[in-house]
């Protein structure tokens, strides 16, 4: 069976039904997002306040993956990333809402989305940061292989009470 070609492009509102389905399909295996079902519309999880840019991976005419870039808040988490990156919070941007439909996993789609977002951030003169609650799983390993480094740990409001702190990562 030939796999369809995967193209990256800017996300549109028309992509949201495919993205909601992809997020739901991958959640049982990845545990992302941690609260499932979400206590609010899934579209609000995909499209974030503070979002600066967002892209999808498209294959076979449907969105099969997603990543966005959000501003970094000037709060305790931003301060930790800032210290780890050696740059002010205003010179950071966060890779967010990265996921891939199970049908497209194992094909490098997540890595391409991650690299695209990081390259976009660097193109704005800022340093990419992200948080990961997948302590020793696939996502964590992908970030480390791509040169991301752990600069701290923090708890976020979205984490389960029994979850360990999320790792804060920077791409130098």
Secondary structure, DSSP 8 states (H G I E B T S, - for coil): -----EEEEE--GGGHHHHHHHHHHHHHHH--SSSSS-SS-HHHHHS-TTEEEEEEEEETTEEEEEEEEEE--SSHHHHHHHHHHTS-GGGEEEEEEEEE-GGGTTTTHHHHHHHHHHHHHHHTT-EEEEEE--SSSHHHHHHHHTTEEEEEEE--TTS-TTS--EEEEEE-
